[in-house]
Amino acid sequence: MNRAGIVILISGRGSNMQAILEAARAGDFPAEIRAVISNAPEAAGLERARAADVATEVVNHRDYRNRTEFDRALMEKIDARTPDLVALAGFMRILGPEFIDHYAGRLINIHPSLLPKFPGLDTHERALASGAKVHGASVHFVTREVDSGPIIIQAAVPVLAHDTPETLAARVLEEEHRIYPQAIRWFAENRLSIRDGRVLLDGAQRPEQGLVAASR
Ligand code: GRF
């Protein structure tokens, strides 16, 4: 099997990265992780990647004078691995237009809300404050505007009466770990296309692109 090459970018604990690594370990997964790159040398995910025998690199944003220089250094490290796909997994730096255009159509992100609701930070706090009864996560292609590119897959979870941002985040995170490997699988199998800003799976909008988790 010709497996698609993936580079994962992280900034922190790397649980989504771990979910992707675990999926990739299964024999039939159509993608291989070529490297994990962090902008933060202290990211716990780096250790997890090393433990899984995956190549790691650090491009510390503090070493660069501005975003353009950082983005270019990052691009160089990524391109050295010739990936088919770049997956942001808890990567906490805003990327500039040059970077985003360079990876157009092969750069994806996971965001902890049902986009277009709650782009940006503190999504669980904001979902609770809004009184929303459902919340969730989205995997989407990255475009120049933050958290607003074409959505590949979403998973919804119930918001429960006693929820705190932490309990809600944990329920959403479980779904993140399910939908991110799924999105990568579809990408690697060449089953995704974008038409009029919408992501099609096998040429159509399909029910499995929106998953509802059982309430628990
Ligand atoms: C996840 O909730 C992800 O959706 C968000 O940041 C968090 C990263 O968690 N972008 P982890 O590093 O994957 O554990």
Boltz pocket constraint, residues with backbone or C-beta under 6 A from the ligand:
constraints:
  - pocket:
      binder: B
      contacts: [[A, 10], [A, 12], [A, 13], [A, 14], [A, 15], [A, 16], [A, 17], [A, 45], [A, 89], [A, 90], [A, 91], [A, 110], [A, 111], [A, 112], [A, 173], [A, 176]]
      max_distance: 6.0
